[in-house]
Amino acid sequence: MYDDKAKARTMKYMQCKRESLRLNLPLGTKDLWKDYAADYGMSVTELITKLIEKDMREHNWSGGIGFKLK
């Protein structure tokens, strides 16, 4: 069961370990990307991450000291 304590733990984790990125897209784009990602068994976040990291690898971009691609 998802109670208040579990919610608080999740929120603390999200604040400490995750970053958020907001995109402004034309209407319908989100649903289109969501459907495309679902066809490949991914979330939109996973799809975007994989595509950007693939492009970074193809261009040998390291991002500077300490940045490691998965």
C-alpha positions in Angstrom: 0.0 0.0 0.0 1.3 3.5 -0.9 0.9 5.4 2.4 2.2 8.9 3.4 5.5 7.5 4.7 6.2 5.8 1.4 5.2 9.0 -0.5 7.6 11.0 1.6 10.5 8.5 1.0 9.8 8.7 -2.7 9.7 12.5 -2.8 13.0 12.6 -0.8 14.6 10.2 -3.3 13.4 12.2 -6.3 14.8 15.4 -4.8 18.2 13.9 -4.0 18.8 11.5 -6.8 16.8 12.6 -9.9 16.5 15.6 -12.1 13.5 16.8 -13.9 13.3 18.3 -17.5 10.2 20.0 -18.8 9.6 20.2 -22.5 7.2 22.5 -24.4 5.9 20.5 -27.4 3.2 21.0 -30.0 -0.1 19.5 -29.1 -0.2 15.7 -29.8 3.6 15.3 -29.7 3.6 13.7 -26.3 1.0 11.1 -27.2 2.8 10.4 -30.5 6.1 9.8 -28.6 4.3 7.8 -25.9 2.8 5.5 -28.5 6.2 5.1 -30.3 8.0 4.3 -27.1 5.3 1.8 -26.1 5.8 0.0 -29.4 9.4 -0.7 -28.2 8.4 -1.5 -24.6 9.8 1.8 -23.2 8.7 4.9 -21.5 9.1 8.3 -23.1 11.8 9.1 -20.6 13.7 5.9 -21.5 13.3 6.6 -25.3 14.6 10.1 -25.1 17.5 9.1 -22.8 18.5 6.2 -25.1 18.3 8.4 -28.3 20.4 11.2 -26.8 23.0 8.9 -25.3 23.2 7.0 -28.7 23.8 10.3 -30.4 26.4 11.4 -27.8 28.3 8.1 -28.3 28.2 8.4 -32.1 29.7 11.9 -31.8 32.3 10.8 -29.2 31.0 13.4 -26.8 32.2 12.7 -23.3 30.6 15.7 -21.5 33.8 16.6 -19.7 35.4 15.2 -16.6 33.4 12.6 -14.7 30.5 12.1 -17.1 30.0 8.5 -18.2 27.4 7.2 -20.7 25.6 4.0 -19.8 
